[in-house]
Amino acid sequence: ARADGSSRFAPGNKWSFFPSAALAWRLNDEAFLAEAAWLSDLKLRLSYGITGNTGIEPYQTFSLLDKTSYAFGDTGGAGFLASTISNPDLKWETTSQLNVALDFGLWNNRLTGTLELYNADTRDLLLYRSLPGSTGFEQVLQNIGALNNRGVELALQGTLIQTSDFSWDLAVNFARNRNKIVDLFGNGVDDVGNGWFIGQPIHTFYDYRKIGIWQLNEAAEAAEYGFRPGMIKVADVDNNGSLDANDRVILGSQTPDWVGGMTTRMAFRQWELSAVLHARQGYLIH
């Protein structure tokens, strides 16, 4: 258990408490696995803890000033202009995480691996929230809502061939993560201006769906929407004959469906060859 304080936050919000606990059970030491000679290691792990994030710069709780110039009659003058909005209520962003994992080794640890499941709940995220330009500011730093991350990670490493002159090692890993916004401002309402939607990943793309290019034989239909052949065709999602803000949809997320990798290493006497492969699948680049 630990308590941490940060001078980046205002008085009353400087300190937070972060407990954690972990347990492990080495199964291969138990009597019921004593005859499993092929099993070198088998350990079940369980852990839970709370961590904190102070992801702001010093003095960001204050309203900061920038130098500016202005006209005072026919004479130029110099002064200061408020560049940020103060927020003395900023506090630690905290994440509560539960991990369950299985570590194993087979055939005298010729093959080793780890399978891990996790669930993390983050509260009071330190995020910049966009503001209307009429306020005189573009954004404000706030503790916003709650986010959930859950997923699975798998890592395997093995020696495929081992002789006096030649060896071949191979390692693979796989990870799948799902994150979603659980809450924003406590009222169950999405923040469309910032692109934040409850139940969706935090980094989503909310825009019109492009479905092709208007063709010459579609000139009349394109004109109904204010377009001409050669322009991008946008889906009329609500089928009301016009394109407006209601036709915007969530197109996708920056979060991949899965990521994976492979590393292989071959050694023959004094010669060595290694290669690395990395893959990401099922995400959107906008």
Order of alpha helices (4+ residues) and beta strands (2+ residues): beta-beta-beta-beta-beta-beta-beta-beta-beta-beta-beta-beta-alpha-beta-beta-beta-beta
